[in-house]
């Protein structure tokens, strides 16, 4: 069991469930929730993985943007900024960082390895969400729905990847 992928799958899954069923009242709350859960998942991995063989790039590099975006989303809520514009920009930053960090991880571990292929799949899904966040002219509800779908897809992908035995 890959605990890093398992805990991140749980973080993505909880955000997808909260967006779908709890009908989050402000779109920026979904980014705050995602950042907090992603931080908890990444730090919790250290307690679950007793071998401590995780390298800093797979743990730390993808963690930087969710924490920064969650902090900026909280600031935008506090300042009563335009929530759609803030959500678009912050989601764009988050997805661009995921694309870059996952490509870096894939290059580091090798794209032919299992972990490298998982990183490439995550990068592609993030690139698609990046295009939707910054390129498509969507209403707020539609954009949040796509963000929820992105999280649901990654929850399934990371959950399967976490349970897949290493070869």
KAJO-V185256 format. One record per backbone hydrogen bond with DSSP energy under -1.0 kcal/mol. NH is the residue of the N-H (numbers start at 1). CO is the residue of the C=O. If there is no record, write none. Layout:
# KAJO-V185256
nh=[NH,NH]
co=[CO,CO]
This chain:
# KAJO-V185256
nh=[2,6,7,8,9,10,11,12,13,14,15,16,17,18,19,20,21,29,32,33,34,35,36,37,38,39,40,41,42,43,44,45,48,49,50,59,60,67,68,69,70,71,72,73,74,75,76,77,78,79,81,86,87,88,89,90,91,92,93,94,95,96,97,98,99,100,101,102,103,104,105,106,107,108,109,110,113,117,118,119,120,121,122,123,124,125,126,127,128,129,130,131,132,133,134,135,138,143,144,145,146,147,148,149,150,151,152,153,154,155,156,157,158,159,160,161,162,163,164]
co=[162,2,3,4,5,6,7,8,9,10,11,12,13,14,15,16,17,26,28,29,30,31,32,33,34,35,36,37,38,39,40,41,44,45,48,55,56,63,64,65,66,67,68,69,70,71,72,73,74,75,76,82,83,84,85,86,87,88,89,90,91,92,93,94,95,96,97,98,99,100,101,102,103,104,105,106,110,113,114,115,116,117,118,119,120,121,122,123,124,125,126,127,128,129,130,131,136,139,140,141,142,143,144,145,146,147,148,149,150,151,152,153,154,155,156,157,158,159,160]
